[in-house]
Structures are given as structure tokens and as C-alpha cells.
Amino acid sequence: MSLNKVKATIKPLTFVILLSIFVAVQIAILLFVFHNYQKKVTGTIKEVSSIYVKEIANREIVHLQDNIDSQFFNMKANADMLSLSCSSLEDVKVILGKMQEDYDYDVLALIDCDGYYLSSTEYKPAISKINSLNQLLNDRTSIIAFNESFSGDDVILFGLPIKDFLIEQELFVAIVAGVHTSDFINKMSLQSIENNTSTSIIKR
């Protein structure tokens, strides 16, 4: 084979090799760029999602706190009304019954200084029925309890110390109200719908 023929054979081969290397390098560059782009996009999506979830969670916390504050506000208003408008225990029972119906409470009662509760139907010791009674009466702090024997299953019990008032020698120092979990969840859901969010509360 002549030298010219050898040179002619090498040139196309060299071109193919160089072209292959060039294509391989371009593909590697494209893959590198795509990988980095994908990482940036994924990171951005995660960051945006995290911010969104935190915002939704913060809104739900605000909704929950608003509902709790609303319950305590209504209970205080009810206690103030009872202290001003009642002159006998029978008056208290009648008005408690009406308030319980108006506010859709499962139970509504006043607690006296000896730990007895007065509802629209009975006047009995609460010490064995409300586990947090000591906190309510002695520590004078509000309580939120669940599934107390006083209020029954699936009921959230709210307790609030009040300004003491005396009726027929009975000194009342606190008020308690039971709200069924379904009613509480419905209020949360309505607030969430108004604010274009969704709420789920899981009961065990």
C-alpha cells in the first residue's frame, strides 16, 4: 500500500474519532447542565412547598386559637350575665339551660368553691368527674380537657375561673362548658373554607 493511500485512510478515521469525542463532550456538558438545573428546580420547589406548608400551618394555628378564645369569651360573658341577672339557684338553672341550648353546648355548669357543679339539671360534686378541677379552682387557670367523665366521650371541656359571685350562700368561682368535637371541627372547617385552606383533625 502506498504512503498516500495510508494517509487517505487515516484522515477519515481521525475525523470520526474527533467527532465522536466532540459529541461525547457535548452530551456530557448537556447532562451536567440538565442535572444542575434539575437540582435547582427541585430545591426551589422544596423551598416554596416548605414556605406554603408553614403558612397553612400558621393559619390553622391562628384559627384554632381564635376558636379557643371565642369559647372562653362566650363563657365569661355567660358567667357575667348569670351573676348579674340571677337571684336564686333556680334562676341559675333556667338560664344555664337556655345558654346551653343557644350555644350548642353539650354541658354547661358553674363550679362552686367546694368543687360542686351546678347545671340546668343537677347540683353534684365535680371532684371525681373533672381531673383538672384542682387546676381550675386552686391555681385559678383555665383548662381544656378531653373525654372527661363529667362531659362524656368526644367532648372538649373548657373551664374558666370567673369573678366570684354569691347566690343563696353558694359561692361560684368557675364555669365549665363541653363542646362536642364535631361542632368544634365544623367551626374550624368553616373558617378554613372562608380562607381558602383545608383542615383535618384526627381523633384517636
N, CA, C and O of each residue as an XYZ file, in Angstrom:
816
protein
N       0.863     -1.192      0.000
C       0.000      0.000      0.000
C       0.894      1.234      0.000
O       1.870      1.307      0.746
N       0.557      2.181     -0.826
C       1.386      3.384     -0.931
C       1.153      4.295      0.252
O       0.148      4.173      0.952
N       2.093      5.218      0.478
C       2.014      6.163      1.591
C       0.800      7.064      1.465
O       0.166      7.405      2.463
N       0.479      7.447      0.251
C      -0.681      8.326      0.028
C      -1.980      7.643      0.421
O      -2.882      8.265      0.982
N      -2.062      6.328      0.112
C      -3.279      5.591      0.462
C      -3.421      5.468      1.977
O      -4.528      5.558      2.508
N      -2.293      5.261      2.677
C      -2.326      5.168      4.147
C      -2.813      6.480      4.744
O      -3.655      6.490      5.642
N      -2.273      7.595      4.235
C      -2.687      8.918      4.723
C      -4.175      9.154      4.477
O      -4.881      9.707      5.320
N      -4.631      8.725      3.310
C      -6.042      8.910      2.961
C      -6.941      8.117      3.893
O      -8.054      8.550      4.192
N      -6.472      6.950      4.361
C      -7.263      6.108      5.263
C      -7.284      6.694      6.669
O      -8.306      6.628      7.353
N      -6.154      7.274      7.109
C      -6.035      7.818      8.469
C      -6.913      9.044      8.660
O      -7.515      9.212      9.720
N      -6.996      9.899      7.653
C      -7.736     11.157      7.798
C      -9.210     10.938      8.153
O      -9.690     11.553      9.105
N      -9.951     10.085      7.424
C     -11.348      9.850      7.806
C     -11.471      9.240      9.192
O     -12.394      9.569      9.937
N     -10.535      8.344      9.548
C     -10.572      7.696     10.856
C     -10.357      8.718     11.968
O     -11.043      8.697     12.990
N      -9.404      9.601     11.755
C      -9.132     10.658     12.736
C     -10.340     11.570     12.898
O     -10.684     11.978     14.008
N     -10.966     11.876     11.796
C     -12.149     12.749     11.816
C     -13.285     12.115     12.626
O     -13.955     12.779     13.417
N     -13.481     10.804     12.403
C     -14.544     10.085     13.118
C     -14.267     10.076     14.620
O     -15.167     10.277     15.435
N     -12.990      9.837     14.970
C     -12.620      9.805     16.398
C     -12.840     11.170     17.040
O     -13.422     11.277     18.120
N     -12.364     12.216     16.354
C     -12.523     13.568     16.890
C     -13.993     13.951     17.010
O     -14.415     14.576     17.983
N     -14.770     13.557     15.985
C     -16.200     13.859     16.011
C     -16.886     13.145     17.179
O     -17.745     13.713     17.854
N     -16.492     11.897     17.398
C     -17.070     11.120     18.500
C     -16.741     11.753     19.846
O     -17.591     11.853     20.731
N     -15.468     12.185     19.978
C     -15.056     12.843     21.228
C     -15.841     14.134     21.434
O     -16.291     14.426     22.542
N     -16.000     14.898     20.366
C     -16.726     16.166     20.441
C     -18.175     15.939     20.871
O     -18.697     16.632     21.744
N     -18.814     14.945     20.232
C     -20.212     14.632     20.562
C     -20.332     14.170     22.018
O     -21.252     14.565     22.734
N     -19.380     13.324     22.442
C     -19.404     12.820     23.817
C     -19.259     13.958     24.822
O     -19.940     13.987     25.847
N     -18.354     14.901     24.511
C     -18.152     16.054     25.398
C     -19.413     16.905     25.464
O     -19.807     17.359     26.539
N     -20.047     17.121     24.309
C     -21.274     17.918     24.272
C     -22.386     17.262     25.086
O     -23.116     17.927     25.822
N     -22.497     15.942     24.936
C     -23.517     15.212     25.700
C     -23.244     15.324     27.196
O     -24.161     15.524     27.993
N     -21.962     15.192     27.569
C     -21.588     15.296     28.984
C     -21.925     16.675     29.536
O     -22.422     16.806     30.655
N     -21.645     17.707     28.731
C     -21.953     19.083     29.158
C     -23.458     19.265     29.335
O     -23.914     19.855     30.314
N     -24.232     18.742     28.355
C     -25.689     18.855     28.433
C     -26.237     18.138     29.671
O     -27.115     18.653     30.363
N     -25.703     16.938     29.938
C     -26.145     16.184     31.112
C     -25.808     16.928     32.397
O     -26.608     16.963     33.332
N     -24.619     17.522     32.438
C     -24.188     18.276     33.619
C     -25.096     19.483     33.851
O     -25.545     19.742     34.968
N     -25.355     20.219     32.756
C     -26.221     21.400     32.852
C     -27.631     21.001     33.276
O     -28.236     21.647     34.132
N     -28.155     19.921     32.667
C     -29.505     19.453     32.997
C     -29.595     19.015     34.456
O     -30.576     19.301     35.143
N     -28.552     18.313     34.923
C     -28.534     17.840     36.308
C     -28.558     19.017     37.283
O     -29.309     19.015     38.258
N     -27.719     20.027     37.003
C     -27.687     21.209     37.871
C     -29.014     21.957     37.842
O     -29.500     22.430     38.870
N     -29.593     22.056     36.644
C     -30.882     22.736     36.506
C     -31.960     21.998     37.297
O     -32.779     22.604     37.987
N     -31.933     20.669     37.176
C     -32.916     19.853     37.886
C     -32.772     20.015     39.398
O     -33.767     20.087     40.119
N     -31.523     20.071     39.874
C     -31.281     20.257     41.303
C     -31.812     21.605     41.774
O     -32.416     21.713     42.841
N     -31.573     22.638     40.952
C     -32.050     23.975     41.321
C     -33.574     24.022     41.344
O     -34.173     24.594     42.255
N     -34.201     23.408     40.324
C     -35.666     23.393     40.264
C     -36.239     22.634     41.452
O     -37.191     23.083     42.089
N     -35.641     21.465     41.746
C     -36.106     20.666     42.885
C     -35.950     21.437     44.185
O     -36.844     21.433     45.031
N     -34.806     22.099     44.337
C     -34.576     22.896     45.541
C     -35.570     24.028     45.670
O     -36.060     24.315     46.762
N     -35.871     24.674     44.545
C     -36.840     25.774     44.558
C     -38.227     25.273     44.924
O     -38.934     25.897     45.715
N     -38.614     24.131     44.336
C     -39.930     23.551     44.628
C     -40.036     23.196     46.109
O     -41.053     23.464     46.748
N     -38.970     22.589     46.650
C     -38.980     22.226     48.068
C     -39.092     23.460     48.948
O     -39.827     23.467     49.936
N     -38.358     24.502     48.583
C     -38.379     25.730     49.377
C     -39.757     26.381     49.346
O     -40.278     26.805     50.378
N     -40.345     26.455     48.141
C     -41.682     27.046     48.003
C     -42.712     26.211     48.762
O     -43.585     26.753     49.440
N     -42.601     24.879     48.640
C     -43.534     23.985     49.333
C     -43.427     24.150     50.840
O     -44.435     24.179     51.547
N     -42.188     24.260     51.326
C     -41.968     24.423     52.763
C     -42.593     25.717     53.271
O     -43.231     25.739     54.323
N     -42.403     26.794     52.510
C     -42.984     28.087     52.893
C     -44.504     28.005     52.896
O     -45.161     28.529     53.795
N     -45.066     27.334     51.869
C     -46.521     27.213     51.746
C     -47.100     26.415     52.913
O     -48.103     26.802     53.511
N     -46.444     25.285     53.227
C     -46.921     24.439     54.324
C     -46.862     25.197     55.652
O     -47.786     25.114     56.461
N     -45.772     25.936     55.869
C     -45.647     26.711     57.102
C     -46.743     27.770     57.193
O     -47.303     28.009     58.263
N     -47.040     28.399     56.059
C     -48.075     29.433     56.049
C     -49.435     28.833     56.389
O     -50.195     29.393     57.179
N     -49.735     27.669     55.772
C     -51.006     26.997     56.051
C     -51.077     26.591     57.518
O     -52.102     26.777     58.174
N     -49.969     26.031     58.030
C     -49.942     25.605     59.436
C     -50.161     26.793     60.368
O     -50.895     26.694     61.351
N     -49.519     27.915     60.053
C     -49.683     29.113     60.884
C     -51.124     29.606     60.863
O     -51.659     30.037     61.885
N     -51.751     29.536     59.680
C     -53.156     29.949     59.584
C     -54.043     29.066     60.444
O     -54.935     29.552     61.140
N     -53.788     27.749     60.390
C     -54.617     26.822     61.157
C     -54.427     27.023     62.655
O     -55.376     26.895     63.429
N     -53.199     27.338     63.063
C     -52.946     27.622     64.478
C     -53.726     28.858     64.911
O     -54.298     28.899     66.001
N     -53.738     29.863     64.040
C     -54.495     31.086     64.332
C     -55.984     30.775     64.436
O     -56.662     31.264     65.340
N     -56.505     29.945     63.494
C     -57.920     29.567     63.534
C     -58.251     28.839     64.834
O     -59.270     29.108     65.470
N     -57.374     27.916     65.217
C     -57.594     27.151     66.441
C     -57.606     28.066     67.657
O     -58.482     27.958     68.515
N     -56.630     28.967     67.727
C     -56.558     29.888     68.854
C     -57.770     30.811     68.886
O     -58.289     31.120     69.958
N     -58.222     31.253     67.708
C     -59.410     32.109     67.637
C     -60.637     31.385     68.195
O     -61.439     31.972     68.920
N     -60.771     30.092     67.845
C     -61.908     29.316     68.339
C     -61.850     29.133     69.851
O     -62.866     29.233     70.540
N     -60.657     28.866     70.355
C     -60.492     28.703     71.803
C     -60.799     30.017     72.522
O     -61.514     30.036     73.523
N     -60.252     31.109     72.002
C     -60.512     32.425     72.607
C     -62.001     32.753     72.578
O     -62.538     33.331     73.523
N     -62.666     32.375     71.478
C     -64.099     32.632     71.349
C     -64.894     31.859     72.396
O     -65.840     32.383     72.984
N     -64.497     30.596     72.626
C     -65.183     29.791     73.637
C     -65.056     30.436     75.018
O     -66.047     30.578     75.735
N     -63.845     30.822     75.383
C     -63.630     31.421     76.702
C     -64.333     32.780     76.826
O     -64.849     33.124     77.889
N     -64.345     33.539     75.736
C     -65.025     34.837     75.758
C     -66.521     34.650     76.022
O     -67.107     35.351     76.847
N     -67.134     33.691     75.308
C     -68.564     33.425     75.495
C     -68.856     32.931     76.912
O     -69.858     33.311     77.518
N     -67.972     32.082     77.431
C     -68.176     31.561     78.782
C     -68.107     32.679     79.822
O     -68.906     32.714     80.759
N     -67.155     33.585     79.654
C     -67.043     34.712     80.593
C     -68.287     35.598     80.519
O     -68.810     36.043     81.541
N     -68.752     35.846     79.288
C     -69.956     36.662     79.113
C     -71.159     35.991     79.772
O     -71.980     36.657     80.403
N     -71.260     34.671     79.622
C     -72.365     33.934     80.245
C     -72.297     34.013     81.771
O     -73.312     34.214     82.438
N     -71.086     33.852     82.312
C     -70.922     33.921     83.766
C     -71.276     35.312     84.289
O     -71.922     35.443     85.328
N     -70.856     36.338     83.572
C     -71.183     37.712     83.983
C     -72.696     37.934     83.984
O     -73.242     38.572     84.884
N     -73.361     37.395     82.960
C     -74.810     37.548     82.874
C     -75.505     36.828     84.025
O     -76.459     37.344     84.607
N     -75.016     35.626     84.348
C     -75.603     34.863     85.450
C     -75.440     35.602     86.776
O     -76.366     35.651     87.586
N     -74.262     36.174     86.990
C     -74.003     36.859     88.262
C     -74.862     38.106     88.420
O     -75.189     38.505     89.538
N     -75.224     38.719     87.298
C     -75.989     39.968     87.349
C     -77.500     39.748     87.332
O     -78.254     40.558     87.871
N     -77.940     38.655     86.715
C     -79.381     38.502     86.478
C     -80.063     37.466     87.361
O     -81.290     37.369     87.348
N     -79.301     36.689     88.126
C     -79.910     35.615     88.922
C     -79.929     35.961     90.408
O     -78.961     36.485     90.959
N     -81.055     35.654     91.034
C     -81.174     35.884     92.477
C     -81.381     34.585     93.243
O     -81.390     34.582     94.474
N     -81.550     33.477     92.517
C     -81.738     32.180     93.165
C     -81.083     31.088     92.327
O     -80.780     31.291     91.151
N     -80.870     29.930     92.944
C     -80.274     28.805     92.222
C     -81.197     28.307     91.116
O     -80.734     27.830     90.080
N     -82.493     28.419     91.337
C     -83.443     28.017     90.295
C     -83.320     28.926     89.077
O     -83.418     28.467     87.939
N     -83.105     30.216     89.321
C     -82.872     31.146     88.203
C     -81.635     30.722     87.410
O     -81.633     30.732     86.179
N     -80.585     30.350     88.146
C     -79.336     29.936     87.502
C     -79.576     28.716     86.623
O     -79.098     28.661     85.490
N     -80.314     27.740     87.139
C     -80.581     26.514     86.376
C     -81.325     26.818     85.075
O     -80.996     26.288     84.014
N     -82.326     27.676     85.181
C     -83.132     28.012     83.996
C     -82.270     28.691     82.932
O     -82.322     28.331     81.756
N     -81.482     29.673     83.357
C     -80.668     30.425     82.393
C     -79.532     29.555     81.845
O     -79.184     29.664     80.669
N     -78.956     28.696     82.686
C     -77.931     27.768     82.197
C     -78.494     26.878     81.089
O     -77.828     26.631     80.084
N     -79.723     26.402     81.281
C     -80.355     25.557     80.266
C     -80.545     26.297     78.957
O     -80.321     25.741     77.882
N     -80.962     27.559     79.051
C     -81.168     28.357     77.833
C     -79.834     28.647     77.141
O     -79.737     28.574     75.916
N     -78.812     28.975     77.930
C     -77.487     29.241     77.358
C     -76.916     27.992     76.688
O     -76.320     28.066     75.614
N     -77.106     26.859     77.334
C     -76.605     25.600     76.777
C     -77.236     25.323     75.415
O     -76.574     24.851     74.491
N     -78.521     25.626     75.314
C     -79.226     25.425     74.043
C     -78.786     26.445     72.998
O     -78.554     26.091     71.842
N     -78.671     27.703     73.401
C     -78.314     28.771     72.456
C     -76.912     28.590     71.879
O     -76.676     28.875     70.705
N     -75.981     28.115     72.711
C     -74.585     27.991     72.277
C     -74.214     26.570     71.848
O     -73.052     26.289     71.555
N     -75.205     25.680     71.812
C     -74.969     24.284     71.394
C     -73.916     23.586     72.250
O     -73.120     22.798     71.741
N     -73.913     23.877     73.554
C     -73.015     23.169     74.457
C     -73.586     21.788     74.765
O     -74.801     21.621     74.871
N     -72.708     20.806     74.907
C     -73.158     19.505     75.398
C     -73.471     19.592     76.886
O     -74.365     18.913     77.390
N     -72.719     20.437     77.576
C     -72.958     20.652     79.003
C     -72.462     22.053     79.357
O     -71.492     22.545     78.780
N     -73.135     22.681     80.304
C     -72.727     23.999     80.792
C     -73.036     24.040     82.282
O     -74.150     23.726     82.701
N     -72.044     24.430     83.083
C     -72.260     24.410     84.534
C     -71.362     25.421     85.236
O     -70.306     25.805     84.733
N     -71.813     25.832     86.401
C     -70.995     26.652     87.292
C     -70.349     25.737     88.326
O     -70.920     24.713     88.700
N     -69.158     26.108     88.785
C     -68.460     25.353     89.827
C     -68.352     26.239     91.062
O     -67.933     27.393     90.972
N     -68.737     25.687     92.229
C     -68.629     26.494     93.445
C     -67.281     26.262     94.134
O     -66.486     25.434     93.690
N     -67.034     26.990     95.204
C     -65.731     26.951     95.867
C     -65.441     25.604     96.525
O     -64.289     25.309     96.845
N     -66.470     24.788     96.730
C     -66.285     23.459     97.328
C     -66.127     22.360     96.279
O     -66.008     21.185     96.627
N     -66.126     22.730     95.006
C     -65.940     21.737     93.954
C     -67.214     21.070     93.487
O     -67.163     20.017     92.852
N     -68.357     21.662     93.789
C     -69.633     21.151     93.287
C     -69.993     21.890     91.996
O     -69.679     23.069     91.828
N     -70.654     21.172     91.094
C     -71.086     21.828     89.863
C     -72.606     21.963     89.840
O     -73.334     21.076     90.286
N     -73.058     23.082     89.316
C     -74.490     23.338     89.164
C     -74.790     23.477     87.675
O     -74.314     24.401     87.015
N     -75.587     22.542     87.159
C     -76.021     22.611     85.759
C     -77.513     22.890     85.736
O     -78.110     23.174     86.774
N     -78.113     22.812     84.569
C     -79.555     23.068     84.469
C     -80.377     21.947     85.085
O     -81.575     22.107     85.316
N     -79.733     20.800     85.355
C     -80.493     19.644     85.849
C     -80.027     19.108     87.197
O     -80.775     18.378     87.847
N     -78.801     19.449     87.645
C     -78.309     18.840     88.885
C     -77.259     19.701     89.579
O     -76.693     20.628     88.999
N     -77.022     19.355     90.847
C     -76.032     20.048     91.671
C     -75.259     18.965     92.418
O     -75.721     18.464     93.444
N     -74.069     18.600     91.899
C     -73.344     17.450     92.422
C     -71.844     17.729     92.514
O     -71.353     18.697     91.933
N     -71.109     16.869     93.255
C     -69.650     17.028     93.335
C     -68.995     16.807     91.963
O     -69.385     15.914     91.210
N     -68.001     17.633     91.661
C     -67.304     17.515     90.373
C     -65.912     16.922     90.533
O     -65.220     16.678     89.545
N     -65.499     16.690     91.781
C     -64.125     16.284     92.047
C     -63.755     14.978     91.348
O     -62.616     14.817     90.909
N     -64.700     14.046     91.238
C     -64.408     12.755     90.607
C     -64.697     12.763     89.110
O     -64.441     11.779     88.417
N     -65.226     13.864     88.623
C     -65.648     13.926     87.228
C     -64.747     14.800     86.351
O     -64.743     14.660     85.128
N     -63.981     15.707     86.983
C     -63.096     16.602     86.226
C     -61.684     16.472     86.787
O     -61.408     16.926     87.898
N     -60.797     15.858     86.023
C     -59.436     15.603     86.510
C     -58.656     16.887     86.785
O     -57.792     16.921     87.662
N     -58.962     17.933     86.037
C     -58.209     19.189     86.167
C     -58.897     20.185     87.097
O     -58.620     21.383     87.042
N     -59.789     19.692     87.947
C     -60.560     20.597     88.806
C     -59.657     21.395     89.746
O     -59.902     22.577     89.988
N     -58.619     20.756     90.272
C     -57.703     21.445     91.180
C     -57.017     22.624     90.483
O     -56.848     23.695     91.066
N     -56.630     22.406     89.234
C     -56.003     23.473     88.450
C     -56.971     24.638     88.258
O     -56.577     25.804     88.294
N     -58.226     24.305     88.056
C     -59.243     25.330     87.812
C     -59.569     26.114     89.083
O     -59.708     27.336     89.044
N     -59.690     25.406     90.213
C     -60.129     26.054     91.450
C     -58.982     26.666     92.248
O     -59.085     27.798     92.719
N     -57.894     25.922     92.400
C     -56.799     26.384     93.253
C     -55.763     27.220     92.508
O     -55.310     28.252     93.004
N     -55.393     26.763     91.306
C     -54.406     27.517     90.526
C     -55.043     28.694     89.796
O     -54.357     29.608     89.338
N     -56.377     28.652     89.698
C     -57.134     29.721     89.026
C     -56.652     29.922     87.590
O     -56.459     31.050     87.137
N     -56.463     28.814     86.891
C     -56.071     28.876     85.481
C     -57.105     28.134     84.644
O     -57.724     27.177     85.108
N     -57.282     28.580     83.419
C     -58.253     27.948     82.526
C     -57.760     26.566     82.111
O     -56.559     26.296     82.115
N     -58.702     25.697     81.752
C     -58.353     24.329     81.359
C     -59.041     23.972     80.043
O     -60.101     24.499     79.705
N     -58.404     23.064     79.318
C     -59.019     22.427     78.150
C     -58.743     20.936     78.298
O     -57.589     20.509     78.267
N     -59.792     20.149     78.457
C     -59.638     18.712     78.686
C     -60.495     17.944     77.684
O     -61.375     18.506     77.031
N     -60.214     16.638     77.580
C     -60.911     15.815     76.585
C     -61.358     14.500     77.215
O     -60.629     13.886     77.994
N     -62.577     14.081     76.859
C     -63.132     12.809     77.334
C     -63.191     12.714     78.863
O     -62.956     11.650     79.436
N     -63.506     13.832     79.511
C     -63.729     13.799     80.959
C     -65.065     13.098     81.230
O     -65.998     13.203     80.434
N     -65.149     12.390     82.350
C     -66.402     11.698     82.667
C     -67.536     12.694     82.900
O     -68.711     12.359     82.743
N     -67.174     13.919     83.274
C     -68.178     14.965     83.501
C     -68.940     15.294     82.224
O     -70.158     15.470     82.239
N     -68.204     15.374     81.122
C     -68.824     15.809     79.868
C     -69.070     14.669     78.885
O     -69.843     14.830     77.940
N     -68.423     13.514     79.093
C     -68.653     12.377     78.209
C     -67.616     12.269     77.104
O     -66.725     13.108     76.977
N     -67.754     11.209     76.304
C     -66.802     10.941     75.222
C     -66.935     11.960     74.096
O     -67.997     12.539     73.869
N     -65.810     12.158     73.396
C     -65.771     13.025     72.213
C     -66.245     14.447     72.503
O     -66.805     15.115     71.633
N     -66.016     14.894     73.722
C     -66.389     16.255     74.104
C     -65.159     16.973     74.647
O     -64.436     16.444     75.492
N     -64.936     18.177     74.152
C     -63.850     19.019     74.660
C     -64.417     19.863     75.796
O     -65.395     20.588     75.613
N     -63.800     19.765     76.963
C     -64.283     20.504     78.128
C     -63.416     21.743     78.352
O     -62.202     21.642     78.534
N     -64.052     22.900     78.334
C     -63.381     24.170     78.610
C     -63.754     24.614     80.021
O     -64.925     24.598     80.399
N     -62.751     25.009     80.789
C     -63.009     25.505     82.136
C     -62.361     26.867     82.329
O     -61.235     27.096     81.889
N     -63.081     27.775     82.991
C     -62.592     29.149     83.133
C     -62.886     29.683     84.536
O     -64.040     29.681     84.964
N     -61.851     30.144     85.261
C     -62.107     30.822     86.535
C     -62.862     32.128     86.268
O     -62.613     32.794     85.263
N     -63.760     32.486     87.143
C     -64.554     33.704     86.948
C     -64.490     34.564     88.209
O     -64.001     34.131     89.252
N     -64.985     35.768     88.088
C     -65.097     36.632     89.259
C     -66.148     36.031     90.191
O     -67.293     35.811     89.796
N     -65.741     35.771     91.432
C     -66.636     35.095     92.379
C     -67.960     35.845     92.526
O     -67.999     37.074     92.567
N     -69.048     35.063     92.605
C     -70.329     35.686     92.955
C     -71.143     34.719     93.815
O     -71.029     33.499     93.692
N     -71.957     35.293     94.677
C     -72.681     34.531     95.694
C     -74.174     34.510     95.387
O     -74.790     35.550     95.154
N     -74.746     33.298     95.390
C     -76.195     33.145     95.228
C     -76.671     32.111     96.246
O     -76.212     30.969     96.247
N     -77.601     32.525     97.116
C     -78.136     31.645     98.166
C     -77.016     30.969     98.961
O     -77.044     29.757     99.175
N     -76.059     31.739     99.383
C     -74.937     31.272    100.202
C     -73.974     30.339     99.468
O     -73.080     29.760    100.086
N     -74.149     30.194     98.172
C     -73.226     29.366     97.381
C     -72.303     30.292     96.586
O     -72.756     31.143     95.821
N     -70.998     30.102     96.788
C     -70.014     30.960     96.127
C     -69.494     30.265     94.864
O     -68.813     29.243     94.946
N     -69.816     30.821     93.719
C     -69.394     30.238     92.446
C     -68.109     30.916     91.966
O     -67.983     32.140     91.982
N     -67.156     30.072     91.537
C     -65.820     30.595     91.222
C     -65.330     30.213     89.822
O     -64.281     30.686     89.383
N     -66.081     29.364     89.123
C     -65.638     28.936     87.788
C     -66.834     28.504     86.955
O     -67.916     28.236     87.479
N     -66.618     28.442     85.657
C     -67.649     27.963     84.736
C     -67.002     26.954     83.786
O     -65.857     27.129     83.368
N     -67.743     25.900     83.451
C     -67.240     24.886     82.517
C     -68.262     24.676     81.404
O     -69.470     24.763     81.625
N     -67.754     24.400     80.209
C     -68.628     24.156     79.058
C     -68.047     23.022     78.229
O     -66.844     22.971     77.976
N     -68.919     22.114     77.809
C     -68.493     20.997     76.968
C     -68.937     21.207     75.533
O     -70.117     21.440     75.268
N     -67.991     21.123     74.605
C     -68.282     21.292     73.173
C     -67.921     20.000     72.460
O     -66.795     19.517     72.580
N     -68.866     19.437     71.722
C     -68.587     18.189     71.008
C     -67.526     18.434     69.942
O     -67.511     19.474     69.284
N     -66.639     17.450     69.788
C     -65.534     17.615     68.831
C     -66.031     17.902     67.421
O     -65.403     18.671     66.692
N     -67.151     17.296     67.022
C     -67.663     17.516     65.660
C     -68.065     18.974     65.460
O     -67.844     19.537     64.387
N     -68.659     19.595     66.494
C     -69.035     21.010     66.394
C     -67.793     21.894     66.303
O     -67.751     22.856     65.536
N     -66.788     21.546     67.101
C     -65.545     22.327     67.091
C     -64.848     22.204     65.740
O     -64.347     23.192     65.202
N     -64.817     20.982     65.189
C     -64.190     20.747     63.884
C     -64.944     21.494     62.790
O     -64.332     22.056     61.882
N     -66.280     21.499     62.876
C     -67.079     22.204     61.868
C     -66.759     23.693     61.847
O     -66.676     24.298     60.778
N     -66.580     24.281     63.022
C     -66.229     25.703     63.077
C     -64.864     25.947     62.450
O     -64.668     26.922     61.723
N     -63.917     25.045     62.740
C     -62.588     25.157     62.139
C     -62.673     25.029     60.625
O     -62.007     25.768     59.899
N     -63.490     24.093     60.145
C     -63.618     23.855     58.707
C     -64.229     25.057     58.007
O     -63.790     25.436     56.921
N     -65.247     25.660     58.628
C     -65.881     26.833     58.031
C     -64.895     27.984     57.912
O     -64.871     28.679     56.896
N     -64.084     28.189     58.939
C     -63.074     29.245     58.876
C     -62.052     28.952     57.794
O     -61.602     29.861     57.097
N     -61.684     27.682     57.649
C     -60.690     27.312     56.645
C     -61.225     27.529     55.239
O     -60.498     27.987     54.358
N     -62.518     27.194     55.023
C     -63.122     27.394     53.703
C     -63.150     28.872     53.359
O     -62.872     29.256     52.222
N     -63.488     29.709     54.346
C     -63.524     31.152     54.109
C     -62.150     31.698     53.745
O     -62.036     32.694     53.030
N     -61.097     31.032     54.247
C     -59.736     31.498     53.983
C     -59.024     30.643     52.940
O     -57.801     30.700     52.811
N     -59.809     29.837     52.183
C     -59.269     29.006     51.099
C     -58.205     28.027     51.572
O     -57.216     27.796     50.877
N     -58.405     27.450     52.754
C     -57.497     26.420     53.239
C     -58.319     25.207     53.638
O     -59.547     25.262     53.697
N     -57.624     24.114     53.912
C     -58.299     22.883     54.290
C     -57.771     22.402     55.624
O     -56.569     22.463     55.882
N     -58.682     21.916     56.488
C     -58.286     21.468     57.817
C     -58.710     20.030     58.041
O     -59.815     19.633     57.669
N     -57.828     19.251     58.651
C     -58.175     17.892     59.050
C     -57.751     17.705     60.492
O     -56.596     17.955     60.839
N     -58.674     17.266     61.337
C     -58.356     16.973     62.729
C     -58.587     15.487     62.938
O     -59.687     14.985     62.707
N     -57.556     14.786     63.373
C     -57.635     13.340     63.538
C     -57.912     13.024     64.998
O     -57.193     13.476     65.889
N     -58.956     12.247     65.235
C     -59.291     11.843     66.595
C     -58.792     10.429     66.821
O     -58.895      9.580     65.936
N     -58.251     10.175     68.008
C     -57.802      8.830     68.354
C     -58.833      8.162     69.246
O     -58.646      7.015     69.653
